[in-house]
Amino acid sequence: MASSARKSVPFLAALTLVAAACGTSTTTTAGAASADAPTVVVTTNILGDVVANLVGDQMNVETIMPVGADPHDFQASAQQVSLMESAEVLIANGAGFEEGILDVVESAEADGVLTFEAIDAVATLDFGEGNEHDDEHDDEHDDEHDDEHDDEHDDEHDDEHDDEHDDEHDDEHGHDGADPHFFTDPARMAVAAEGIADFLIANVEGIDAEALQQNADAYVAELVALDMELAAMFVDLSDEQRVLITNHEVFGYFAENYEFEVVGTIIPSGSTPDGASAADLVELVEVIEDEGVPAIFSDTSSSNELAQTLAEEVGDIAVVELFTESLGGPDSGGGTYVDMVRSNATSIATALGA
Protein backbone atom coordinates (compact mmCIF):
# COMPACT_ATOMS: atom_id res chain seq x y z
CA MET A 1 0.00 0.00 0.00
CA ALA A 2 1.31 3.43 -0.92
CA SER A 3 1.54 6.18 1.65
CA SER A 4 0.71 9.85 1.09
CA ALA A 5 4.36 10.71 1.70
CA ARG A 6 5.57 9.01 -1.46
CA LYS A 7 3.24 10.92 -3.79
CA SER A 8 5.35 13.09 -6.03
CA VAL A 9 4.94 16.82 -6.46
CA PRO A 10 4.13 16.45 -10.18
CA PHE A 11 1.43 13.96 -9.30
CA LEU A 12 -0.16 16.35 -6.78
CA ALA A 13 -0.01 19.16 -9.30
CA ALA A 14 -1.65 17.03 -11.96
CA LEU A 15 -4.45 16.05 -9.63
CA THR A 16 -5.52 19.66 -9.28
CA LEU A 17 -6.30 19.92 -13.00
CA VAL A 18 -9.90 18.95 -13.68
CA ALA A 19 -11.20 19.17 -17.21
CA ALA A 20 -14.88 18.79 -18.00
CA ALA A 21 -16.31 18.44 -21.49
CA CYS A 22 -19.30 20.65 -22.34
CA GLY A 23 -22.09 19.59 -24.67
CA THR A 24 -22.89 21.49 -27.81
CA SER A 25 -26.12 23.42 -28.19
CA THR A 26 -27.70 21.55 -31.08
CA THR A 27 -31.22 20.19 -30.75
CA THR A 28 -31.70 16.71 -32.15
CA THR A 29 -34.91 15.24 -33.43
CA ALA A 30 -36.06 11.63 -33.16
CA GLY A 31 -39.14 9.79 -34.28
CA ALA A 32 -41.00 9.61 -37.58
CA ALA A 33 -44.33 11.25 -36.76
CA SER A 34 -46.18 13.52 -39.16
CA ALA A 35 -45.63 17.26 -39.02
CA ASP A 36 -49.02 17.87 -37.41
CA ALA A 37 -48.51 15.24 -34.67
CA PRO A 38 -48.08 16.51 -31.11
CA THR A 39 -44.52 17.19 -29.96
CA VAL A 40 -42.81 16.07 -26.77
CA VAL A 41 -39.59 17.83 -25.76
CA VAL A 42 -37.07 15.77 -23.77
CA THR A 43 -34.06 17.19 -21.94
CA THR A 44 -31.47 14.36 -22.13
CA ASN A 45 -30.59 12.15 -25.08
CA ILE A 46 -30.91 9.04 -22.88
CA LEU A 47 -34.54 9.83 -22.12
CA GLY A 48 -35.01 11.06 -25.68
CA ASP A 49 -34.27 7.55 -26.95
CA VAL A 50 -36.57 5.99 -24.36
CA VAL A 51 -39.44 8.34 -25.20
CA ALA A 52 -38.97 7.73 -28.94
CA ASN A 53 -39.34 4.00 -28.32
CA LEU A 54 -42.50 4.60 -26.32
CA VAL A 55 -44.33 6.93 -28.70
CA GLY A 56 -43.24 5.47 -32.05
CA ASP A 57 -44.91 7.52 -34.79
CA GLN A 58 -47.53 8.89 -32.40
CA MET A 59 -45.52 12.03 -31.53
CA ASN A 60 -42.56 14.08 -32.66
CA VAL A 61 -39.70 13.83 -30.16
CA GLU A 62 -37.35 16.81 -29.79
CA THR A 63 -34.26 16.07 -27.67
CA ILE A 64 -32.41 19.05 -26.25
CA MET A 65 -29.00 17.57 -25.35
CA PRO A 66 -26.93 16.14 -28.19
CA VAL A 67 -24.72 13.07 -28.03
CA GLY A 68 -21.72 13.67 -25.80
CA ALA A 69 -23.33 16.42 -23.73
CA ASP A 70 -22.70 16.43 -19.98
CA PRO A 71 -26.10 17.18 -18.39
CA HIS A 72 -24.41 18.67 -15.33
CA ASP A 73 -22.99 21.64 -17.21
CA PHE A 74 -24.94 21.74 -20.50
CA GLN A 75 -26.21 25.21 -21.46
CA ALA A 76 -29.20 25.53 -23.78
CA SER A 77 -29.25 27.85 -26.77
CA ALA A 78 -31.90 30.57 -27.04
CA GLN A 79 -33.71 28.41 -29.61
CA GLN A 80 -33.73 25.45 -27.22
CA VAL A 81 -34.99 27.60 -24.35
CA SER A 82 -37.84 28.76 -26.55
CA LEU A 83 -38.58 25.17 -27.57
CA MET A 84 -38.85 24.03 -23.93
CA GLU A 85 -40.94 27.00 -22.87
CA SER A 86 -43.40 26.50 -25.73
CA ALA A 87 -43.54 22.69 -25.55
CA GLU A 88 -46.81 20.81 -25.37
CA VAL A 89 -45.14 18.27 -23.08
CA LEU A 90 -41.72 18.34 -21.43
CA ILE A 91 -39.97 15.22 -20.09
CA ALA A 92 -36.99 15.71 -17.77
CA ASN A 93 -34.79 13.45 -15.66
CA GLY A 94 -35.33 15.38 -12.43
CA ALA A 95 -33.57 15.49 -9.05
CA GLY A 96 -31.38 18.35 -10.24
CA PHE A 97 -29.71 16.31 -12.96
CA GLU A 98 -29.98 18.95 -15.69
CA GLU A 99 -28.04 21.50 -13.63
CA GLY A 100 -27.40 24.01 -16.40
CA ILE A 101 -31.04 24.25 -17.52
CA LEU A 102 -32.93 23.76 -14.26
CA ASP A 103 -34.16 27.34 -14.37
CA VAL A 104 -35.54 26.80 -17.88
CA VAL A 105 -37.35 23.60 -16.90
CA GLU A 106 -38.79 25.25 -13.80
CA SER A 107 -39.84 28.33 -15.76
CA ALA A 108 -41.55 26.22 -18.42
CA GLU A 109 -43.46 24.27 -15.80
CA ALA A 110 -44.46 27.47 -13.99
CA ASP A 111 -45.78 28.85 -17.27
CA GLY A 112 -48.06 25.83 -17.69
CA VAL A 113 -46.02 23.39 -19.78
CA LEU A 114 -47.05 19.85 -18.84
CA THR A 115 -43.87 18.48 -17.27
CA PHE A 116 -42.96 15.00 -16.09
CA GLU A 117 -39.75 14.16 -14.23
CA ALA A 118 -38.91 10.52 -14.88
CA ILE A 119 -37.25 10.02 -11.51
CA ASP A 120 -40.61 10.63 -9.81
CA ALA A 121 -41.72 7.19 -11.02
CA VAL A 122 -38.93 5.20 -9.34
CA ALA A 123 -37.68 4.36 -5.86
CA THR A 124 -34.72 6.67 -5.33
CA LEU A 125 -31.45 6.35 -3.46
CA ASP A 126 -29.58 9.12 -1.67
CA PHE A 127 -26.01 9.82 -2.72
CA GLY A 128 -23.66 7.30 -1.11
CA GLU A 129 -26.52 5.07 0.08
CA GLY A 130 -25.31 1.49 0.39
CA ASN A 131 -21.68 2.53 -0.01
CA GLU A 132 -20.10 0.53 2.79
CA HIS A 133 -16.62 1.89 2.10
CA ASP A 134 -17.72 5.48 2.64
CA ASP A 135 -19.54 4.50 5.84
CA GLU A 136 -16.49 2.65 7.14
CA HIS A 137 -14.20 5.55 6.26
CA ASP A 138 -16.49 8.09 7.95
CA ASP A 139 -16.76 5.91 11.08
CA GLU A 140 -12.99 5.46 11.19
CA HIS A 141 -12.43 9.20 10.76
CA ASP A 142 -14.98 10.01 13.46
CA ASP A 143 -13.41 7.54 15.89
CA GLU A 144 -9.93 8.95 15.31
CA HIS A 145 -11.22 12.50 15.64
CA ASP A 146 -13.05 11.69 18.88
CA ASP A 147 -9.96 10.03 20.37
CA GLU A 148 -7.81 13.03 19.57
CA HIS A 149 -10.21 15.53 21.11
CA ASP A 150 -11.79 13.71 24.05
CA ASP A 151 -9.40 15.31 26.51
CA GLU A 152 -9.89 18.81 25.12
CA HIS A 153 -13.63 19.06 24.55
CA ASP A 154 -16.78 18.10 26.39
CA ASP A 155 -19.54 15.97 24.91
CA GLU A 156 -21.69 18.94 23.98
CA HIS A 157 -18.93 20.49 21.88
CA ASP A 158 -18.14 17.15 20.26
CA ASP A 159 -21.77 16.67 19.22
CA GLU A 160 -21.96 20.19 17.84
CA HIS A 161 -18.69 19.81 15.94
CA ASP A 162 -19.64 16.40 14.58
CA ASP A 163 -22.94 17.74 13.27
CA GLU A 164 -21.19 20.71 11.70
CA HIS A 165 -18.50 18.50 10.15
CA ASP A 166 -21.08 16.07 8.76
CA ASP A 167 -23.09 18.90 7.21
CA GLU A 168 -19.99 20.49 5.69
CA HIS A 169 -18.77 17.13 4.39
CA ASP A 170 -22.15 16.34 2.84
CA ASP A 171 -22.44 19.76 1.19
CA GLU A 172 -18.86 19.71 -0.08
CA HIS A 173 -19.12 16.27 -1.62
CA GLY A 174 -22.67 16.40 -2.96
CA HIS A 175 -23.96 13.63 -0.70
CA ASP A 176 -27.27 15.31 0.09
CA GLY A 177 -30.56 14.62 -1.69
CA ALA A 178 -31.70 12.01 -4.17
CA ASP A 179 -29.20 10.57 -6.62
CA PRO A 180 -30.56 11.42 -10.11
CA HIS A 181 -28.67 8.66 -11.96
CA PHE A 182 -31.48 6.09 -11.80
CA PHE A 183 -30.97 5.27 -15.49
CA THR A 184 -27.85 3.20 -14.75
CA ASP A 185 -30.32 0.55 -13.57
CA PRO A 186 -32.47 -0.77 -16.46
CA ALA A 187 -34.98 -2.22 -14.01
CA ARG A 188 -35.70 1.29 -12.72
CA MET A 189 -35.77 2.63 -16.26
CA ALA A 190 -38.48 0.08 -17.06
CA VAL A 191 -40.57 1.55 -14.23
CA ALA A 192 -39.81 5.10 -15.39
CA ALA A 193 -40.82 4.18 -18.95
CA GLU A 194 -44.18 2.96 -17.70
CA GLY A 195 -44.60 6.23 -15.81
CA ILE A 196 -43.77 8.31 -18.88
CA ALA A 197 -46.19 6.33 -21.03
CA ASP A 198 -48.99 6.73 -18.48
CA PHE A 199 -48.31 10.47 -18.29
CA LEU A 200 -48.43 10.91 -22.07
CA ILE A 201 -51.59 8.85 -22.46
CA ALA A 202 -53.32 10.85 -19.72
CA ASN A 203 -52.23 14.29 -20.89
CA VAL A 204 -51.74 14.40 -24.68
CA GLU A 205 -54.85 14.77 -26.79
CA GLY A 206 -55.22 13.13 -30.19
CA ILE A 207 -52.89 10.18 -29.69
CA ASP A 208 -53.85 6.54 -30.06
CA ALA A 209 -53.60 5.44 -26.44
CA GLU A 210 -53.87 1.76 -27.29
CA ALA A 211 -51.02 1.91 -29.81
CA LEU A 212 -48.81 3.88 -27.44
CA GLN A 213 -49.52 1.39 -24.66
CA GLN A 214 -48.55 -1.50 -26.95
CA ASN A 215 -45.27 0.26 -27.74
CA ALA A 216 -44.68 0.85 -24.06
CA ASP A 217 -45.41 -2.76 -23.12
CA ALA A 218 -42.97 -4.04 -25.74
CA TYR A 219 -40.22 -1.63 -24.71
CA VAL A 220 -40.66 -2.28 -21.00
CA ALA A 221 -40.42 -6.01 -21.70
CA GLU A 222 -37.14 -5.34 -23.55
CA LEU A 223 -35.79 -3.44 -20.53
CA VAL A 224 -36.84 -6.22 -18.13
CA ALA A 225 -35.03 -8.74 -20.35
CA LEU A 226 -32.00 -6.44 -20.39
CA ASP A 227 -31.98 -6.40 -16.58
CA MET A 228 -31.91 -10.20 -16.53
CA GLU A 229 -29.18 -10.23 -19.18
CA LEU A 230 -26.98 -8.01 -17.01
CA ALA A 231 -27.53 -10.16 -13.94
CA ALA A 232 -26.37 -13.18 -15.95
CA MET A 233 -23.26 -11.29 -17.13
CA PHE A 234 -22.14 -10.76 -13.55
CA VAL A 235 -22.93 -14.19 -12.14
CA ASP A 236 -19.31 -15.35 -12.28
CA LEU A 237 -17.94 -12.28 -10.49
CA SER A 238 -17.13 -12.86 -6.83
CA ASP A 239 -18.04 -10.37 -4.11
CA GLU A 240 -14.40 -9.29 -4.02
CA GLN A 241 -14.49 -8.52 -7.74
CA ARG A 242 -17.70 -6.48 -7.59
CA VAL A 243 -16.00 -3.21 -6.70
CA LEU A 244 -16.06 -0.02 -8.74
CA ILE A 245 -13.87 3.07 -8.95
CA THR A 246 -15.76 5.61 -11.06
CA ASN A 247 -15.27 9.16 -12.32
CA HIS A 248 -18.03 10.55 -10.09
CA GLU A 249 -20.99 9.22 -8.12
CA VAL A 250 -23.04 7.87 -10.99
CA PHE A 251 -23.41 4.10 -10.46
CA GLY A 252 -25.25 3.92 -7.14
CA TYR A 253 -28.42 2.43 -8.65
CA PHE A 254 -26.46 -0.01 -10.79
CA ALA A 255 -24.44 -1.08 -7.74
CA GLU A 256 -27.53 -1.58 -5.60
CA ASN A 257 -29.32 -3.70 -8.21
CA TYR A 258 -26.38 -5.92 -9.15
CA GLU A 259 -24.69 -6.12 -5.73
CA PHE A 260 -21.58 -4.10 -6.52
CA GLU A 261 -19.82 -1.67 -4.21
CA VAL A 262 -18.56 1.74 -5.29
CA VAL A 263 -15.38 1.96 -3.21
CA GLY A 264 -14.23 5.31 -4.55
CA THR A 265 -14.88 8.13 -7.01
CA ILE A 266 -12.42 10.52 -8.65
CA ILE A 267 -14.84 13.42 -8.15
CA PRO A 268 -16.49 12.79 -4.75
CA SER A 269 -19.80 14.20 -5.92
CA GLY A 270 -22.74 13.46 -8.17
CA SER A 271 -21.88 16.42 -10.38
CA THR A 272 -18.92 16.43 -12.77
CA PRO A 273 -18.12 20.19 -12.57
CA ASP A 274 -17.50 19.97 -8.80
CA GLY A 275 -13.92 18.82 -9.29
CA ALA A 276 -11.67 17.02 -6.82
CA SER A 277 -8.92 18.02 -4.41
CA ALA A 278 -5.42 16.61 -4.44
CA ALA A 279 -5.95 15.24 -0.92
CA ASP A 280 -9.08 13.36 -2.01
CA LEU A 281 -7.25 11.83 -4.93
CA VAL A 282 -4.17 10.83 -2.96
CA GLU A 283 -6.54 9.01 -0.62
CA LEU A 284 -8.23 7.40 -3.63
CA VAL A 285 -4.88 6.02 -4.80
CA GLU A 286 -4.55 4.30 -1.43
CA VAL A 287 -8.08 2.89 -1.74
CA ILE A 288 -7.30 1.55 -5.22
CA GLU A 289 -4.14 -0.14 -3.98
CA ASP A 290 -5.84 -1.51 -0.86
CA GLU A 291 -8.75 -2.94 -2.86
CA GLY A 292 -6.58 -4.22 -5.72
CA VAL A 293 -9.12 -3.13 -8.33
CA PRO A 294 -8.05 -3.76 -11.94
CA ALA A 295 -9.86 -0.81 -13.56
CA ILE A 296 -10.94 2.80 -13.18
CA PHE A 297 -14.19 3.59 -14.97
CA SER A 298 -14.35 7.02 -16.61
CA ASP A 299 -17.08 8.88 -18.53
CA THR A 300 -17.29 9.26 -22.29
CA SER A 301 -18.94 12.67 -21.77
CA SER A 302 -16.20 14.03 -19.46
CA SER A 303 -12.43 14.33 -19.54
CA ASN A 304 -10.55 11.21 -18.42
CA GLU A 305 -7.37 13.18 -17.67
CA LEU A 306 -7.54 12.56 -13.93
CA ALA A 307 -8.34 8.88 -14.43
CA GLN A 308 -5.27 8.50 -16.64
CA THR A 309 -3.11 10.36 -14.09
CA LEU A 310 -4.32 8.06 -11.32
CA ALA A 311 -3.68 5.00 -13.47
CA GLU A 312 -0.13 6.14 -14.16
CA GLU A 313 0.48 6.66 -10.45
CA VAL A 314 -0.99 3.31 -9.40
CA GLY A 315 0.39 1.30 -12.32
CA ASP A 316 -1.04 -1.93 -13.77
CA ILE A 317 -4.62 -0.65 -13.87
CA ALA A 318 -6.87 -0.02 -16.88
CA VAL A 319 -8.94 3.08 -17.60
CA VAL A 320 -12.24 1.95 -19.10
CA GLU A 321 -14.67 4.48 -20.57
CA LEU A 322 -18.38 4.01 -19.97
CA PHE A 323 -21.45 5.78 -21.32
CA THR A 324 -22.66 7.30 -18.08
CA GLU A 325 -24.75 10.39 -18.82
CA SER A 326 -25.00 10.54 -22.58
CA LEU A 327 -25.54 8.12 -25.41
CA GLY A 328 -22.74 7.55 -27.86
CA GLY A 329 -22.71 8.02 -31.61
CA PRO A 330 -24.38 5.57 -34.00
CA ASP A 331 -21.28 3.36 -34.33
CA SER A 332 -20.07 3.69 -30.73
CA GLY A 333 -21.86 0.71 -29.20
CA GLY A 334 -23.90 3.11 -27.08
CA GLY A 335 -26.17 4.70 -29.66
CA THR A 336 -29.38 3.68 -27.88
CA TYR A 337 -30.23 3.33 -24.21
CA VAL A 338 -30.35 -0.47 -24.47
CA ASP A 339 -27.02 -0.56 -26.32
CA MET A 340 -25.50 1.85 -23.79
CA VAL A 341 -26.47 -0.27 -20.80
CA ARG A 342 -25.36 -3.51 -22.47
CA SER A 343 -22.05 -1.99 -23.55
CA ASN A 344 -21.34 -0.66 -20.06
CA ALA A 345 -22.15 -3.99 -18.46
CA THR A 346 -19.94 -5.87 -20.90
CA SER A 347 -17.05 -3.50 -20.23
CA ILE A 348 -17.48 -3.78 -16.47
CA ALA A 349 -17.74 -7.58 -16.49
CA THR A 350 -14.71 -7.90 -18.76
CA ALA A 351 -12.54 -5.46 -16.80
CA LEU A 352 -13.35 -6.85 -13.36
CA GLY A 353 -13.32 -10.50 -14.39
CA ALA A 354 -9.91 -10.36 -16.01
C-alpha positions as CSV (number, residue, x, y, z in Angstrom):
1,M,0.0,0.0,0.0
2,A,1.3,3.4,-0.9
3,S,1.5,6.2,1.6
4,S,0.7,9.9,1.1
5,A,4.4,10.7,1.7
6,R,5.6,9.0,-1.5
7,K,3.2,10.9,-3.8
8,S,5.4,13.1,-6.0
9,V,4.9,16.8,-6.5
10,P,4.1,16.4,-10.2
11,F,1.4,14.0,-9.3
12,L,-0.2,16.4,-6.8
13,A,0.0,19.2,-9.3
14,A,-1.6,17.0,-12.0
15,L,-4.5,16.1,-9.6
16,T,-5.5,19.7,-9.3
17,L,-6.3,19.9,-13.0
18,V,-9.9,18.9,-13.7
19,A,-11.2,19.2,-17.2
20,A,-14.9,18.8,-18.0
21,A,-16.3,18.4,-21.5
22,C,-19.3,20.6,-22.3
23,G,-22.1,19.6,-24.7
24,T,-22.9,21.5,-27.8
25,S,-26.1,23.4,-28.2
26,T,-27.7,21.6,-31.1
27,T,-31.2,20.2,-30.8
28,T,-31.7,16.7,-32.2
29,T,-34.9,15.2,-33.4
30,A,-36.1,11.6,-33.2
31,G,-39.1,9.8,-34.3
32,A,-41.0,9.6,-37.6
33,A,-44.3,11.2,-36.8
34,S,-46.2,13.5,-39.2
35,A,-45.6,17.3,-39.0
36,D,-49.0,17.9,-37.4
37,A,-48.5,15.2,-34.7
38,P,-48.1,16.5,-31.1
39,T,-44.5,17.2,-30.0
40,V,-42.8,16.1,-26.8
41,V,-39.6,17.8,-25.8
42,V,-37.1,15.8,-23.8
43,T,-34.1,17.2,-21.9
44,T,-31.5,14.4,-22.1
45,N,-30.6,12.2,-25.1
46,I,-30.9,9.0,-22.9
47,L,-34.5,9.8,-22.1
48,G,-35.0,11.1,-25.7
49,D,-34.3,7.5,-27.0
50,V,-36.6,6.0,-24.4
51,V,-39.4,8.3,-25.2
52,A,-39.0,7.7,-28.9
53,N,-39.3,4.0,-28.3
54,L,-42.5,4.6,-26.3
55,V,-44.3,6.9,-28.7
56,G,-43.2,5.5,-32.1
57,D,-44.9,7.5,-34.8
58,Q,-47.5,8.9,-32.4
59,M,-45.5,12.0,-31.5
60,N,-42.6,14.1,-32.7
61,V,-39.7,13.8,-30.2
62,E,-37.3,16.8,-29.8
63,T,-34.3,16.1,-27.7
64,I,-32.4,19.1,-26.2
65,M,-29.0,17.6,-25.3
66,P,-26.9,16.1,-28.2
67,V,-24.7,13.1,-28.0
68,G,-21.7,13.7,-25.8
69,A,-23.3,16.4,-23.7
70,D,-22.7,16.4,-20.0
71,P,-26.1,17.2,-18.4
72,H,-24.4,18.7,-15.3
73,D,-23.0,21.6,-17.2
74,F,-24.9,21.7,-20.5
75,Q,-26.2,25.2,-21.5
76,A,-29.2,25.5,-23.8
77,S,-29.2,27.9,-26.8
78,A,-31.9,30.6,-27.0
79,Q,-33.7,28.4,-29.6
80,Q,-33.7,25.4,-27.2
81,V,-35.0,27.6,-24.3
82,S,-37.8,28.8,-26.6
83,L,-38.6,25.2,-27.6
84,M,-38.8,24.0,-23.9
85,E,-40.9,27.0,-22.9
86,S,-43.4,26.5,-25.7
87,A,-43.5,22.7,-25.6
88,E,-46.8,20.8,-25.4
89,V,-45.1,18.3,-23.1
90,L,-41.7,18.3,-21.4
91,I,-40.0,15.2,-20.1
92,A,-37.0,15.7,-17.8
93,N,-34.8,13.5,-15.7
94,G,-35.3,15.4,-12.4
95,A,-33.6,15.5,-9.1
96,G,-31.4,18.4,-10.2
97,F,-29.7,16.3,-13.0
98,E,-30.0,19.0,-15.7
99,E,-28.0,21.5,-13.6
100,G,-27.4,24.0,-16.4
101,I,-31.0,24.3,-17.5
102,L,-32.9,23.8,-14.3
103,D,-34.2,27.3,-14.4
104,V,-35.5,26.8,-17.9
105,V,-37.3,23.6,-16.9
106,E,-38.8,25.2,-13.8
107,S,-39.8,28.3,-15.8
108,A,-41.6,26.2,-18.4
109,E,-43.5,24.3,-15.8
110,A,-44.5,27.5,-14.0
111,D,-45.8,28.8,-17.3
112,G,-48.1,25.8,-17.7
113,V,-46.0,23.4,-19.8
114,L,-47.0,19.9,-18.8
115,T,-43.9,18.5,-17.3
116,F,-43.0,15.0,-16.1
117,E,-39.7,14.2,-14.2
118,A,-38.9,10.5,-14.9
119,I,-37.3,10.0,-11.5
120,D,-40.6,10.6,-9.8
121,A,-41.7,7.2,-11.0
122,V,-38.9,5.2,-9.3
123,A,-37.7,4.4,-5.9
124,T,-34.7,6.7,-5.3
125,L,-31.4,6.4,-3.5
126,D,-29.6,9.1,-1.7
127,F,-26.0,9.8,-2.7
128,G,-23.7,7.3,-1.1
129,E,-26.5,5.1,0.1
130,G,-25.3,1.5,0.4
131,N,-21.7,2.5,0.0
132,E,-20.1,0.5,2.8
133,H,-16.6,1.9,2.1
134,D,-17.7,5.5,2.6
135,D,-19.5,4.5,5.8
136,E,-16.5,2.7,7.1
137,H,-14.2,5.6,6.3
138,D,-16.5,8.1,8.0
139,D,-16.8,5.9,11.1
140,E,-13.0,5.5,11.2
141,H,-12.4,9.2,10.8
142,D,-15.0,10.0,13.5
143,D,-13.4,7.5,15.9
144,E,-9.9,9.0,15.3
145,H,-11.2,12.5,15.6
146,D,-13.0,11.7,18.9
147,D,-10.0,10.0,20.4
148,E,-7.8,13.0,19.6
149,H,-10.2,15.5,21.1
150,D,-11.8,13.7,24.1
151,D,-9.4,15.3,26.5
152,E,-9.9,18.8,25.1
153,H,-13.6,19.1,24.5
154,D,-16.8,18.1,26.4
155,D,-19.5,16.0,24.9
156,E,-21.7,18.9,24.0
157,H,-18.9,20.5,21.9
158,D,-18.1,17.2,20.3
159,D,-21.8,16.7,19.2
160,E,-22.0,20.2,17.8
161,H,-18.7,19.8,15.9
162,D,-19.6,16.4,14.6
163,D,-22.9,17.7,13.3
164,E,-21.2,20.7,11.7
165,H,-18.5,18.5,10.1
166,D,-21.1,16.1,8.8
167,D,-23.1,18.9,7.2
168,E,-20.0,20.5,5.7
169,H,-18.8,17.1,4.4
170,D,-22.1,16.3,2.8
171,D,-22.4,19.8,1.2
172,E,-18.9,19.7,-0.1
173,H,-19.1,16.3,-1.6
174,G,-22.7,16.4,-3.0
175,H,-24.0,13.6,-0.7
176,D,-27.3,15.3,0.1
177,G,-30.6,14.6,-1.7
178,A,-31.7,12.0,-4.2
179,D,-29.2,10.6,-6.6
180,P,-30.6,11.4,-10.1
181,H,-28.7,8.7,-12.0
182,F,-31.5,6.1,-11.8
183,F,-31.0,5.3,-15.5
184,T,-27.9,3.2,-14.7
185,D,-30.3,0.6,-13.6
186,P,-32.5,-0.8,-16.5
187,A,-35.0,-2.2,-14.0
188,R,-35.7,1.3,-12.7
189,M,-35.8,2.6,-16.3
190,A,-38.5,0.1,-17.1
191,V,-40.6,1.5,-14.2
192,A,-39.8,5.1,-15.4
193,A,-40.8,4.2,-19.0
194,E,-44.2,3.0,-17.7
195,G,-44.6,6.2,-15.8
196,I,-43.8,8.3,-18.9
197,A,-46.2,6.3,-21.0
198,D,-49.0,6.7,-18.5
199,F,-48.3,10.5,-18.3
200,L,-48.4,10.9,-22.1
201,I,-51.6,8.8,-22.5
202,A,-53.3,10.9,-19.7
203,N,-52.2,14.3,-20.9
204,V,-51.7,14.4,-24.7
205,E,-54.8,14.8,-26.8
206,G,-55.2,13.1,-30.2
207,I,-52.9,10.2,-29.7
208,D,-53.8,6.5,-30.1
209,A,-53.6,5.4,-26.4
210,E,-53.9,1.8,-27.3
211,A,-51.0,1.9,-29.8
212,L,-48.8,3.9,-27.4
213,Q,-49.5,1.4,-24.7
214,Q,-48.6,-1.5,-27.0
215,N,-45.3,0.3,-27.7
216,A,-44.7,0.9,-24.1
217,D,-45.4,-2.8,-23.1
218,A,-43.0,-4.0,-25.7
219,Y,-40.2,-1.6,-24.7
220,V,-40.7,-2.3,-21.0
221,A,-40.4,-6.0,-21.7
222,E,-37.1,-5.3,-23.5
223,L,-35.8,-3.4,-20.5
224,V,-36.8,-6.2,-18.1
225,A,-35.0,-8.7,-20.3
226,L,-32.0,-6.4,-20.4
227,D,-32.0,-6.4,-16.6
228,M,-31.9,-10.2,-16.5
229,E,-29.2,-10.2,-19.2
230,L,-27.0,-8.0,-17.0
231,A,-27.5,-10.2,-13.9
232,A,-26.4,-13.2,-16.0
233,M,-23.3,-11.3,-17.1
234,F,-22.1,-10.8,-13.5
235,V,-22.9,-14.2,-12.1
236,D,-19.3,-15.4,-12.3
237,L,-17.9,-12.3,-10.5
238,S,-17.1,-12.9,-6.8
239,D,-18.0,-10.4,-4.1
240,E,-14.4,-9.3,-4.0
241,Q,-14.5,-8.5,-7.7
242,R,-17.7,-6.5,-7.6
243,V,-16.0,-3.2,-6.7
244,L,-16.1,0.0,-8.7
245,I,-13.9,3.1,-8.9
246,T,-15.8,5.6,-11.1
247,N,-15.3,9.2,-12.3
248,H,-18.0,10.5,-10.1
249,E,-21.0,9.2,-8.1
250,V,-23.0,7.9,-11.0
251,F,-23.4,4.1,-10.5
252,G,-25.3,3.9,-7.1
253,Y,-28.4,2.4,-8.6
254,F,-26.5,0.0,-10.8
255,A,-24.4,-1.1,-7.7
256,E,-27.5,-1.6,-5.6
257,N,-29.3,-3.7,-8.2
258,Y,-26.4,-5.9,-9.1
259,E,-24.7,-6.1,-5.7
260,F,-21.6,-4.1,-6.5
261,E,-19.8,-1.7,-4.2
262,V,-18.6,1.7,-5.3
263,V,-15.4,2.0,-3.2
264,G,-14.2,5.3,-4.6
265,T,-14.9,8.1,-7.0
266,I,-12.4,10.5,-8.6
267,I,-14.8,13.4,-8.2
268,P,-16.5,12.8,-4.7
269,S,-19.8,14.2,-5.9
270,G,-22.7,13.5,-8.2
271,S,-21.9,16.4,-10.4
272,T,-18.9,16.4,-12.8
273,P,-18.1,20.2,-12.6
274,D,-17.5,20.0,-8.8
275,G,-13.9,18.8,-9.3
276,A,-11.7,17.0,-6.8
277,S,-8.9,18.0,-4.4
278,A,-5.4,16.6,-4.4
279,A,-6.0,15.2,-0.9
280,D,-9.1,13.4,-2.0
281,L,-7.3,11.8,-4.9
282,V,-4.2,10.8,-3.0
283,E,-6.5,9.0,-0.6
284,L,-8.2,7.4,-3.6
285,V,-4.9,6.0,-4.8
286,E,-4.5,4.3,-1.4
287,V,-8.1,2.9,-1.7
288,I,-7.3,1.6,-5.2
289,E,-4.1,-0.1,-4.0
290,D,-5.8,-1.5,-0.9
291,E,-8.7,-2.9,-2.9
292,G,-6.6,-4.2,-5.7
293,V,-9.1,-3.1,-8.3
294,P,-8.1,-3.8,-11.9
295,A,-9.9,-0.8,-13.6
296,I,-10.9,2.8,-13.2
297,F,-14.2,3.6,-15.0
298,S,-14.3,7.0,-16.6
299,D,-17.1,8.9,-18.5
300,T,-17.3,9.3,-22.3
301,S,-18.9,12.7,-21.8
302,S,-16.2,14.0,-19.5
303,S,-12.4,14.3,-19.5
304,N,-10.5,11.2,-18.4
305,E,-7.4,13.2,-17.7
306,L,-7.5,12.6,-13.9
307,A,-8.3,8.9,-14.4
308,Q,-5.3,8.5,-16.6
309,T,-3.1,10.4,-14.1
310,L,-4.3,8.1,-11.3
311,A,-3.7,5.0,-13.5
312,E,-0.1,6.1,-14.2
313,E,0.5,6.7,-10.5
314,V,-1.0,3.3,-9.4
315,G,0.4,1.3,-12.3
316,D,-1.0,-1.9,-13.8
317,I,-4.6,-0.6,-13.9
318,A,-6.9,0.0,-16.9
319,V,-8.9,3.1,-17.6
320,V,-12.2,2.0,-19.1
321,E,-14.7,4.5,-20.6
322,L,-18.4,4.0,-20.0
323,F,-21.5,5.8,-21.3
324,T,-22.7,7.3,-18.1
325,E,-24.7,10.4,-18.8
326,S,-25.0,10.5,-22.6
327,L,-25.5,8.1,-25.4
328,G,-22.7,7.5,-27.9
329,G,-22.7,8.0,-31.6
330,P,-24.4,5.6,-34.0
331,D,-21.3,3.4,-34.3
332,S,-20.1,3.7,-30.7
333,G,-21.9,0.7,-29.2
334,G,-23.9,3.1,-27.1
335,G,-26.2,4.7,-29.7
336,T,-29.4,3.7,-27.9
337,Y,-30.2,3.3,-24.2
338,V,-30.3,-0.5,-24.5
339,D,-27.0,-0.6,-26.3
340,M,-25.5,1.9,-23.8
341,V,-26.5,-0.3,-20.8
342,R,-25.4,-3.5,-22.5
343,S,-22.1,-2.0,-23.6
344,N,-21.3,-0.7,-20.1
345,A,-22.2,-4.0,-18.5
346,T,-19.9,-5.9,-20.9
347,S,-17.0,-3.5,-20.2
348,I,-17.5,-3.8,-16.5
349,A,-17.7,-7.6,-16.5
350,T,-14.7,-7.9,-18.8
351,A,-12.5,-5.5,-16.8
352,L,-13.4,-6.8,-13.4
353,G,-13.3,-10.5,-14.4
354,A,-9.9,-10.4,-16.0
